[in-house]
Amino acid sequence: NEERYLAIWKYIIEHHNKVTMFHFEIAAEQCTDKVLDFLQSVPEDIMQFEVGVQTMNTRTLSEIKRPFNKAHLESVIKRIPHTIHLHLDLIAGLPHEDITSFRTSFDQTIALKPDMLQLGFLKILHGTQMEQFALEHPEYRWLSIPPYEVLQSPSMSFRDVLFLKDIENVCDAYYNSGNFISVFSYLIDKSYSLFAVFESLVLFFKAQNLFENKHTLKTYAGFLSDYVESAFFKPLHDADIFVLKELLRFDFLRGVKPGS
């Protein structure tokens, strides 16, 4: 009900206490021009949106009965102003989604430059249509206790799922943290596959056992500096390494305490 939620948003803006952040899960494809025009007036640090993209795979979306118009969804997301913190969600383990398909969904979604790309894993809940589908496809395996998370699917092996857990870790550390936004915006603008970058970054981390310990902004920056000069990173152009190092310096100086 557009009039109802616009009234709620107007009330929040008019009575905001300058402290509380209001989080909304929205069906972005339902946003009209009227709604998108209103959002341009939303001040910073009041609202954040979460949009469940789930996948860009049209066969998968058809299977899970989810209406989808990719061009429309992308145009709406691009019109949501930067004053609203934007999360886009993907789900691994859905029907007909293998690693290759998921890579495409990941790259197309992160190319929209959300503040966060949340990589979730399918939960097969009792009594749902997804449970019925999984029972009809014995290759599905999932936890029998909460959160009932998928362990493998007909299209995605257990090894694939574990690898995506590592992709989630490096995506959280480097993209979702916002600490290296200049670096990754540059990679997106230069048409790099960020999934491929994170994929090789995972291999770089594993080669040096870097997943074993917790890290700070300083150590993560150091790892990224070493990575872009290593054989794991495949630059599209030689000049990219120089630019990435300069952007990394900028992000690092932006993130650490002055004088440290």
Short mmCIF file of the C-alpha atoms (twelve columns), coordinates in Angstrom:
data_MODEL
# 
_entry.id   MODEL 
# 
loop_
_atom_site.group_PDB 
_atom_site.id 
_atom_site.type_symbol 
_atom_site.label_atom_id 
_atom_site.label_alt_id 
_atom_site.label_comp_id 
_atom_site.label_asym_id 
_atom_site.label_seq_id 
_atom_site.Cartn_x 
_atom_site.Cartn_y 
_atom_site.Cartn_z 
_atom_site.pdbx_PDB_model_num 
ATOM 1   C CA . ASN A 1   0.000  0.000   0.000   1 
ATOM 2   C CA . GLU A 2   1.988  2.920   -1.370  1 
ATOM 3   C CA . GLU A 3   0.083  5.657   0.482   1 
ATOM 4   C CA . ARG A 4   0.529  3.837   3.777   1 
ATOM 5   C CA . TYR A 5   4.296  3.311   3.558   1 
ATOM 6   C CA . LEU A 6   4.883  6.817   2.183   1 
ATOM 7   C CA . ALA A 7   3.014  8.161   5.223   1 
ATOM 8   C CA . ILE A 8   5.269  6.062   7.499   1 
ATOM 9   C CA . TRP A 9   8.423  7.361   5.784   1 
ATOM 10  C CA . LYS A 10  7.202  10.980  5.964   1 
ATOM 11  C CA . TYR A 11  6.481  10.557  9.672   1 
ATOM 12  C CA . ILE A 12  9.982  9.149   10.306  1 
ATOM 13  C CA . ILE A 13  11.654 12.036  8.453   1 
ATOM 14  C CA . GLU A 14  9.577  14.695  10.251  1 
ATOM 15  C CA . HIS A 15  10.151 13.204  13.741  1 
ATOM 16  C CA . HIS A 16  13.626 11.723  13.430  1 
ATOM 17  C CA . ASN A 17  15.784 11.883  16.574  1 
ATOM 18  C CA . LYS A 18  19.110 12.037  14.651  1 
ATOM 19  C CA . VAL A 19  20.103 8.683   16.186  1 
ATOM 20  C CA . THR A 20  17.870 5.808   15.056  1 
ATOM 21  C CA . MET A 21  18.430 4.038   11.721  1 
ATOM 22  C CA . PHE A 22  15.229 2.542   10.273  1 
ATOM 23  C CA . HIS A 23  15.726 -0.639  8.238   1 
ATOM 24  C CA . PHE A 24  13.199 -1.664  5.576   1 
ATOM 25  C CA . GLU A 25  13.078 -4.772  3.430   1 
ATOM 26  C CA . ILE A 26  11.504 -3.598  0.189   1 
ATOM 27  C CA . ALA A 27  10.259 -5.072  -3.081  1 
ATOM 28  C CA . ALA A 28  12.147 -2.574  -5.233  1 
ATOM 29  C CA . GLU A 29  10.322 -3.542  -8.418  1 
ATOM 30  C CA . GLN A 30  7.118  -2.103  -6.920  1 
ATOM 31  C CA . CYS A 31  8.581  1.394   -6.484  1 
ATOM 32  C CA . THR A 32  6.761  3.880   -8.717  1 
ATOM 33  C CA . ASP A 33  8.115  7.180   -10.027 1 
ATOM 34  C CA . LYS A 34  6.211  8.912   -7.216  1 
ATOM 35  C CA . VAL A 35  8.053  6.813   -4.614  1 
ATOM 36  C CA . LEU A 36  11.454 7.250   -6.239  1 
ATOM 37  C CA . ASP A 37  10.941 11.019  -6.495  1 
ATOM 38  C CA . PHE A 38  10.058 11.131  -2.785  1 
ATOM 39  C CA . LEU A 39  13.194 9.163   -1.845  1 
ATOM 40  C CA . GLN A 40  15.397 11.900  -3.313  1 
ATOM 41  C CA . SER A 41  14.447 14.055  -0.320  1 
ATOM 42  C CA . VAL A 42  15.409 11.494  2.358   1 
ATOM 43  C CA . PRO A 43  18.312 12.840  4.475   1 
ATOM 44  C CA . GLU A 44  21.383 10.763  5.230   1 
ATOM 45  C CA . ASP A 45  21.560 8.264   8.131   1 
ATOM 46  C CA . ILE A 46  17.812 7.851   8.595   1 
ATOM 47  C CA . MET A 47  16.827 4.841   6.473   1 
ATOM 48  C CA . GLN A 48  18.427 1.793   4.957   1 
ATOM 49  C CA . PHE A 49  16.891 -0.583  2.409   1 
ATOM 50  C CA . GLU A 50  17.398 -4.287  1.880   1 
ATOM 51  C CA . VAL A 51  16.398 -5.674  -1.514  1 
ATOM 52  C CA . GLY A 52  16.199 -9.445  -1.944  1 
ATOM 53  C CA . VAL A 53  17.527 -9.904  -5.472  1 
ATOM 54  C CA . GLN A 54  18.255 -13.589 -4.664  1 
ATOM 55  C CA . THR A 55  19.461 -14.388 -8.192  1 
ATOM 56  C CA . MET A 56  19.596 -13.038 -11.732 1 
ATOM 57  C CA . ASN A 57  19.017 -16.536 -13.176 1 
ATOM 58  C CA . THR A 58  15.673 -16.379 -15.008 1 
ATOM 59  C CA . ARG A 59  15.146 -20.177 -14.902 1 
ATOM 60  C CA . THR A 60  15.698 -20.179 -11.145 1 
ATOM 61  C CA . LEU A 61  13.356 -17.222 -10.633 1 
ATOM 62  C CA . SER A 62  10.671 -18.994 -12.666 1 
ATOM 63  C CA . GLU A 63  11.108 -22.173 -10.576 1 
ATOM 64  C CA . ILE A 64  10.683 -20.293 -7.270  1 
ATOM 65  C CA . LYS A 65  7.672  -18.387 -8.675  1 
ATOM 66  C CA . ARG A 66  9.319  -14.980 -8.398  1 
ATOM 67  C CA . PRO A 67  8.301  -12.349 -10.997 1 
ATOM 68  C CA . PHE A 68  11.343 -10.599 -12.409 1 
ATOM 69  C CA . ASN A 69  12.166 -7.831  -14.853 1 
ATOM 70  C CA . LYS A 70  15.937 -7.334  -14.714 1 
ATOM 71  C CA . ALA A 71  16.036 -4.029  -16.609 1 
ATOM 72  C CA . HIS A 72  13.275 -2.539  -14.439 1 
ATOM 73  C CA . LEU A 73  14.842 -3.746  -11.177 1 
ATOM 74  C CA . GLU A 74  18.234 -2.298  -12.134 1 
ATOM 75  C CA . SER A 75  16.706 1.052   -13.143 1 
ATOM 76  C CA . VAL A 76  14.863 1.309   -9.793  1 
ATOM 77  C CA . ILE A 77  17.960 0.418   -7.755  1 
ATOM 78  C CA . LYS A 78  20.031 3.010   -9.618  1 
ATOM 79  C CA . ARG A 79  17.466 5.692   -8.682  1 
ATOM 80  C CA . ILE A 80  17.627 4.983   -4.945  1 
ATOM 81  C CA . PRO A 81  19.747 7.899   -3.635  1 
ATOM 82  C CA . HIS A 82  23.061 7.392   -1.853  1 
ATOM 83  C CA . THR A 83  21.620 8.976   1.289   1 
ATOM 84  C CA . ILE A 84  19.844 5.629   1.803   1 
ATOM 85  C CA . HIS A 85  22.180 2.790   2.783   1 
ATOM 86  C CA . LEU A 86  21.414 -0.019  0.311   1 
ATOM 87  C CA . HIS A 87  21.827 -3.773  0.850   1 
ATOM 88  C CA . LEU A 88  21.293 -6.219  -2.022  1 
ATOM 89  C CA . ASP A 89  20.892 -9.916  -1.170  1 
ATOM 90  C CA . LEU A 90  21.873 -13.023 -3.124  1 
ATOM 91  C CA . ILE A 91  21.075 -16.599 -2.084  1 
ATOM 92  C CA . ALA A 92  23.287 -19.579 -2.924  1 
ATOM 93  C CA . GLY A 93  21.786 -23.052 -3.355  1 
ATOM 94  C CA . LEU A 94  18.611 -22.162 -5.237  1 
ATOM 95  C CA . PRO A 95  17.290 -24.567 -7.925  1 
ATOM 96  C CA . HIS A 96  19.229 -24.637 -11.211 1 
ATOM 97  C CA . GLU A 97  21.912 -22.256 -9.902  1 
ATOM 98  C CA . ASP A 98  25.449 -23.619 -10.302 1 
ATOM 99  C CA . ILE A 99  28.723 -21.799 -9.637  1 
ATOM 100 C CA . THR A 100 28.854 -20.367 -13.178 1 
ATOM 101 C CA . SER A 101 25.303 -19.031 -12.924 1 
ATOM 102 C CA . PHE A 102 25.960 -17.693 -9.424  1 
ATOM 103 C CA . ARG A 103 29.077 -15.896 -10.669 1 
ATOM 104 C CA . THR A 104 26.915 -14.077 -13.232 1 
ATOM 105 C CA . SER A 105 24.303 -13.157 -10.598 1 
ATOM 106 C CA . PHE A 106 27.052 -11.910 -8.277  1 
ATOM 107 C CA . ASP A 107 28.742 -9.728  -10.889 1 
ATOM 108 C CA . GLN A 108 25.500 -8.254  -12.222 1 
ATOM 109 C CA . THR A 109 24.297 -7.428  -8.703  1 
ATOM 110 C CA . ILE A 110 27.516 -5.931  -7.355  1 
ATOM 111 C CA . ALA A 111 27.846 -3.850  -10.537 1 
ATOM 112 C CA . LEU A 112 24.885 -1.842  -9.164  1 
ATOM 113 C CA . LYS A 113 27.298 -0.690  -6.388  1 
ATOM 114 C CA . PRO A 114 25.186 -1.416  -3.313  1 
ATOM 115 C CA . ASP A 115 26.626 -0.386  0.050   1 
ATOM 116 C CA . MET A 116 26.523 -4.070  0.937   1 
ATOM 117 C CA . LEU A 117 26.124 -7.251  -1.086  1 
ATOM 118 C CA . GLN A 118 24.870 -9.876  1.342   1 
ATOM 119 C CA . LEU A 119 25.631 -13.425 0.288   1 
ATOM 120 C CA . GLY A 120 23.181 -15.754 2.009   1 
ATOM 121 C CA . PHE A 121 22.648 -19.500 1.803   1 
ATOM 122 C CA . LEU A 122 19.316 -21.164 1.121   1 
ATOM 123 C CA . LYS A 123 17.326 -22.296 4.178   1 
ATOM 124 C CA . ILE A 124 15.021 -25.225 3.480   1 
ATOM 125 C CA . LEU A 125 12.219 -24.635 5.947   1 
ATOM 126 C CA . HIS A 126 9.597  -27.232 6.889   1 
ATOM 127 C CA . GLY A 127 6.260  -26.826 5.166   1 
ATOM 128 C CA . THR A 128 7.503  -24.580 2.355   1 
ATOM 129 C CA . GLN A 129 7.389  -25.118 -1.403  1 
ATOM 130 C CA . MET A 130 11.194 -25.157 -1.337  1 
ATOM 131 C CA . GLU A 131 11.150 -28.168 1.009   1 
ATOM 132 C CA . GLN A 132 8.799  -30.002 -1.344  1 
ATOM 133 C CA . PHE A 133 11.109 -29.226 -4.292  1 
ATOM 134 C CA . ALA A 134 14.157 -30.418 -2.311  1 
ATOM 135 C CA . LEU A 135 12.432 -33.665 -1.284  1 
ATOM 136 C CA . GLU A 136 11.723 -34.350 -4.959  1 
ATOM 137 C CA . HIS A 137 15.427 -33.842 -5.775  1 
ATOM 138 C CA . PRO A 138 17.444 -36.177 -3.536  1 
ATOM 139 C CA . GLU A 139 20.749 -34.445 -4.424  1 
ATOM 140 C CA . TYR A 140 19.667 -31.695 -2.008  1 
ATOM 141 C CA . ARG A 141 21.253 -31.949 1.446   1 
ATOM 142 C CA . TRP A 142 20.543 -29.544 4.303   1 
ATOM 143 C CA . LEU A 143 20.896 -29.247 8.054   1 
ATOM 144 C CA . SER A 144 18.170 -31.086 9.958   1 
ATOM 145 C CA . ILE A 145 18.376 -28.498 12.766  1 
ATOM 146 C CA . PRO A 146 18.056 -24.689 12.626  1 
ATOM 147 C CA . PRO A 147 18.945 -22.777 10.524  1 
ATOM 148 C CA . TYR A 148 18.206 -25.668 8.059   1 
ATOM 149 C CA . GLU A 149 20.881 -24.308 5.724   1 
ATOM 150 C CA . VAL A 150 21.586 -26.053 2.433   1 
ATOM 151 C CA . LEU A 151 24.791 -28.129 2.251   1 
ATOM 152 C CA . GLN A 152 24.545 -29.089 -1.405  1 
ATOM 153 C CA . SER A 153 22.071 -28.912 -4.284  1 
ATOM 154 C CA . PRO A 154 21.697 -30.765 -7.591  1 
ATOM 155 C CA . SER A 155 23.690 -27.941 -9.228  1 
ATOM 156 C CA . MET A 156 26.085 -27.032 -6.416  1 
ATOM 157 C CA . SER A 157 28.360 -29.469 -4.570  1 
ATOM 158 C CA . PHE A 158 29.280 -29.298 -0.886  1 
ATOM 159 C CA . ARG A 159 32.746 -28.133 -2.001  1 
ATOM 160 C CA . ASP A 160 31.097 -25.312 -4.020  1 
ATOM 161 C CA . VAL A 161 29.077 -24.225 -0.980  1 
ATOM 162 C CA . LEU A 162 32.206 -24.138 1.214   1 
ATOM 163 C CA . PHE A 163 34.026 -22.103 -1.455  1 
ATOM 164 C CA . LEU A 164 31.174 -19.583 -1.506  1 
ATOM 165 C CA . LYS A 165 31.546 -19.290 2.292   1 
ATOM 166 C CA . ASP A 166 35.134 -18.149 1.644   1 
ATOM 167 C CA . ILE A 167 33.908 -15.745 -1.056  1 
ATOM 168 C CA . GLU A 168 31.463 -14.357 1.532   1 
ATOM 169 C CA . ASN A 169 34.339 -13.806 3.991   1 
ATOM 170 C CA . VAL A 170 36.525 -11.817 1.594   1 
ATOM 171 C CA . CYS A 171 33.506 -9.902  0.232   1 
ATOM 172 C CA . ASP A 172 32.598 -8.867  3.790   1 
ATOM 173 C CA . ALA A 173 36.187 -7.885  4.625   1 
ATOM 174 C CA . TYR A 174 36.921 -5.941  1.455   1 
ATOM 175 C CA . TYR A 175 33.632 -4.746  -0.053  1 
ATOM 176 C CA . ASN A 176 30.925 -4.742  2.624   1 
ATOM 177 C CA . SER A 177 33.208 -3.163  5.208   1 
ATOM 178 C CA . GLY A 178 33.375 -0.045  3.012   1 
ATOM 179 C CA . ASN A 179 37.062 0.227   3.904   1 
ATOM 180 C CA . PHE A 180 38.275 -0.272  0.329   1 
ATOM 181 C CA . ILE A 181 35.432 1.292   -1.621  1 
ATOM 182 C CA . SER A 182 37.689 3.324   -3.958  1 
ATOM 183 C CA . VAL A 183 39.569 0.179   -5.004  1 
ATOM 184 C CA . PHE A 184 36.473 -1.875  -5.724  1 
ATOM 185 C CA . SER A 185 34.544 0.951   -7.399  1 
ATOM 186 C CA . TYR A 186 37.497 1.270   -9.780  1 
ATOM 187 C CA . LEU A 187 37.438 -2.470  -10.505 1 
ATOM 188 C CA . ILE A 188 33.685 -2.333  -11.215 1 
ATOM 189 C CA . ASP A 189 34.081 0.730   -13.463 1 
ATOM 190 C CA . LYS A 190 36.859 -1.055  -15.375 1 
ATOM 191 C CA . SER A 191 34.546 -4.050  -15.985 1 
ATOM 192 C CA . TYR A 192 36.430 -6.524  -13.824 1 
ATOM 193 C CA . SER A 193 34.490 -9.564  -12.652 1 
ATOM 194 C CA . LEU A 194 34.479 -8.980  -8.895  1 
ATOM 195 C CA . PHE A 195 33.563 -12.625 -8.401  1 
ATOM 196 C CA . ALA A 196 36.769 -13.584 -10.242 1 
ATOM 197 C CA . VAL A 197 38.735 -11.094 -8.129  1 
ATOM 198 C CA . PHE A 198 37.320 -12.521 -4.892  1 
ATOM 199 C CA . GLU A 199 37.833 -16.048 -6.226  1 
ATOM 200 C CA . SER A 200 41.558 -15.453 -6.771  1 
ATOM 201 C CA . LEU A 201 41.755 -13.508 -3.487  1 
ATOM 202 C CA . VAL A 202 40.395 -16.603 -1.694  1 
ATOM 203 C CA . LEU A 203 43.147 -18.699 -3.319  1 
ATOM 204 C CA . PHE A 204 45.723 -16.068 -2.275  1 
ATOM 205 C CA . PHE A 205 44.439 -16.210 1.331   1 
ATOM 206 C CA . LYS A 206 44.471 -20.017 1.365   1 
ATOM 207 C CA . ALA A 207 48.011 -20.192 -0.042  1 
ATOM 208 C CA . GLN A 208 49.211 -18.157 2.947   1 
ATOM 209 C CA . ASN A 209 46.795 -19.556 5.574   1 
ATOM 210 C CA . LEU A 210 45.362 -16.078 6.105   1 
ATOM 211 C CA . PHE A 211 41.897 -17.387 6.997   1 
ATOM 212 C CA . GLU A 212 43.306 -18.812 10.228  1 
ATOM 213 C CA . ASN A 213 43.365 -15.523 12.183  1 
ATOM 214 C CA . LYS A 214 41.387 -12.312 12.628  1 
ATOM 215 C CA . HIS A 215 42.785 -9.239  10.897  1 
ATOM 216 C CA . THR A 216 42.738 -5.449  11.177  1 
ATOM 217 C CA . LEU A 217 42.254 -2.758  8.547   1 
ATOM 218 C CA . LYS A 218 46.054 -2.425  8.390   1 
ATOM 219 C CA . THR A 219 46.678 -6.126  7.770   1 
ATOM 220 C CA . TYR A 220 43.819 -6.420  5.265   1 
ATOM 221 C CA . ALA A 221 45.305 -3.454  3.367   1 
ATOM 222 C CA . GLY A 222 48.701 -5.127  3.381   1 
ATOM 223 C CA . PHE A 223 47.268 -8.372  2.046   1 
ATOM 224 C CA . LEU A 224 45.459 -6.508  -0.739  1 
ATOM 225 C CA . SER A 225 48.651 -4.654  -1.661  1 
ATOM 226 C CA . ASP A 226 50.548 -7.955  -1.896  1 
ATOM 227 C CA . TYR A 227 47.681 -9.582  -3.806  1 
ATOM 228 C CA . VAL A 228 47.529 -7.010  -6.641  1 
ATOM 229 C CA . GLU A 229 51.268 -7.524  -7.230  1 
ATOM 230 C CA . SER A 230 51.035 -11.328 -7.083  1 
ATOM 231 C CA . ALA A 231 50.430 -13.932 -9.792  1 
ATOM 232 C CA . PHE A 232 46.936 -14.475 -8.332  1 
ATOM 233 C CA . PHE A 233 45.740 -11.098 -9.670  1 
ATOM 234 C CA . LYS A 234 45.320 -10.838 -13.430 1 
ATOM 235 C CA . PRO A 235 45.123 -7.144  -14.404 1 
ATOM 236 C CA . LEU A 236 43.317 -6.163  -17.588 1 
ATOM 237 C CA . HIS A 237 45.965 -3.463  -18.107 1 
ATOM 238 C CA . ASP A 238 49.421 -2.998  -16.584 1 
ATOM 239 C CA . ALA A 239 48.471 0.520   -15.462 1 
ATOM 240 C CA . ASP A 240 45.703 -0.924  -13.283 1 
ATOM 241 C CA . ILE A 241 48.194 -2.140  -10.675 1 
ATOM 242 C CA . PHE A 242 49.638 1.363   -10.223 1 
ATOM 243 C CA . VAL A 243 46.160 2.926   -9.974  1 
ATOM 244 C CA . LEU A 244 44.932 0.270   -7.545  1 
ATOM 245 C CA . LYS A 245 47.936 0.823   -5.277  1 
ATOM 246 C CA . GLU A 246 47.246 4.571   -5.222  1 
ATOM 247 C CA . LEU A 247 43.552 4.013   -4.485  1 
ATOM 248 C CA . LEU A 248 44.510 1.546   -1.755  1 
ATOM 249 C CA . ARG A 249 46.738 4.197   -0.171  1 
ATOM 250 C CA . PHE A 250 43.823 6.658   -0.323  1 
ATOM 251 C CA . ASP A 251 41.388 4.173   1.255   1 
ATOM 252 C CA . PHE A 252 43.916 3.287   3.944   1 
ATOM 253 C CA . LEU A 253 44.577 6.917   4.888   1 
ATOM 254 C CA . ARG A 254 40.826 7.557   4.883   1 
ATOM 255 C CA . GLY A 255 40.245 4.646   7.273   1 
ATOM 256 C CA . VAL A 256 43.028 4.821   9.881   1 
ATOM 257 C CA . LYS A 257 43.433 7.257   12.737  1 
ATOM 258 C CA . PRO A 258 45.314 10.433  11.793  1 
ATOM 259 C CA . GLY A 259 48.966 10.157  12.763  1 
ATOM 260 C CA . SER A 260 48.996 6.354   12.992  1 
# 
